[in-house]
Amino acid sequence: MDAARFQSLTRQYRKLRIAVIGDFCLDRYLEIDPTKSEVSIETNLTVHNITHIRSQPGAAGTILNNLVALGIGEVHAVGFCGEDGEGFELRKSLQQLKGVNTTHFISTPHRRTFTYTKPLVISLGKTPKELNRLDVKNWSPTPLLLQKQIISALHSIAPKVDAIILMDQVSIPETGVITTKVLKAITSIVKQHPHLLILADSRLGLKNFPPVCLKMNAAELAALTGLRTKLKLKQVATSASALAKRHGQNCFITLAQNGILAASPDGTVAHLPALPVRGPIDIVGAGDAVTANLTAAIASHSTLREALELANAAASIVIHKLATTGTASANEIQNILYH
C-alpha cells in the first residue's frame, strides 16, 4: 500500500461509526518512587509511596482508545461498570474521549467495576518495573436484567453502525458482558444484518461464537481446532482458511514476532511478518490495537493485506510504549510505514 492509498483509507475513518461491546475495565497505574520508601512502624514492612496515579479505560476500553486515536467519527461503548469509585473514574474517562457515546454504558449496583491496578516502580534512568498486579473482578454470573439491557442496546445500535467489535475479557464464563444469552442475540443480529462487520476476540476462546469475523492468537487457534499448541505457519494458514470457510467470515491470527495472518472464506490467505523491534518493548495492548485497526480498515473497504499492514504497524508502535497500555494514531502509523 502506497502513501496515497493509506491517506485514502484513513480519511474514511472520520465517517465511521463503530460499537465496542464487551468487558470495559479501569486501568489504574500507581507510580511508586523508590527513593521515598519507608518502613511501617506497625508491621515492619516496606511502605511503597505512590507519587502519581494514572487511570484510563482498559480491556474493551483499550480497543476503544485505539479507535479514538485513529480518528473514528463515532464510537459507542456498550458494557457496564459498578456504582463505585472505579466506575466513576471509568465513566468519566470514557466521556472525556472525543467521539465516544456512552448512552449504552450502564452503571449498576450489582457489579463491581472490573479494575486492573498496576503498581509501577519508577526509577530515574531505568525502565519502569511493574509489581504484582491487583485485580478487581466479578465472581458471580452477570444478572439477567443486566444481560437484557445489553441485548436491548445491541439491537438498538446494530442498524446505526458500520461495525461492531466484541471483546470478551473475563476469565470466568458468564461473569462479564459477553454471555451465552448475549451471543444468542448476536446470532440474531447476524441474520438481521448479514453485511454488518462484526469482529470478535475472547480470552476464553471463540468456540461458541456465532459466524462473525474471528481474531485470535496461534495458541487459541490450536485449541479451537483441536491441533497441537505450537503450529507452523503453513498449519496456521491451512487451519485458519478452513475456519474462515466454515464460518463464512474472515479469520485473523496474531503470531507475535511472526506478524499476522488472515484468511477469507474464498480461500485467500495473507500473511505479513512483524516489523523489527526498535528497543525495549511492552506487549500489553498490542492485540487490542490490532483489533481496532483491522476493524477500521475493513470497514473502510481495505483488502486483507492492507488491513494487516495497518494492524502490524499499530502493534509495533504500541509495544514500544512502556509502562502504559498504549495506542497508535493514524499519524504514528503513517510515520512508521512511510518515513
Secondary structure, DSSP 8 states (H G I E B T S, - for coil): --HHHHHHHHHGGGG-EEEEEE-EEEEEEEEE-GGG-EE-TTT--EE--EEEEEEEEEEHHHHHHHHHHHT-SEEEEEEEEESSHHHHHHHHHHHTSTTEE-TTEEEETTS---EEEEEEE--TTS--EE---EEE---S---HHHHHHHHHHHHHHGGG-SEEEEEE--SSTTSSSS-HHHHHHHHHHHHH-TTSEEEEEETT-STT--SSEEEEEHHHHHHHHT--SS--HHHHHHHHHHHHHHHTS-EEEE-GGG-EEEE-TTS-EEEE------S----TTHHHHHHHHHHHHHHTT--HHHHHHHHHHHHHHHHTSTTS-----HHHHHHHHH-
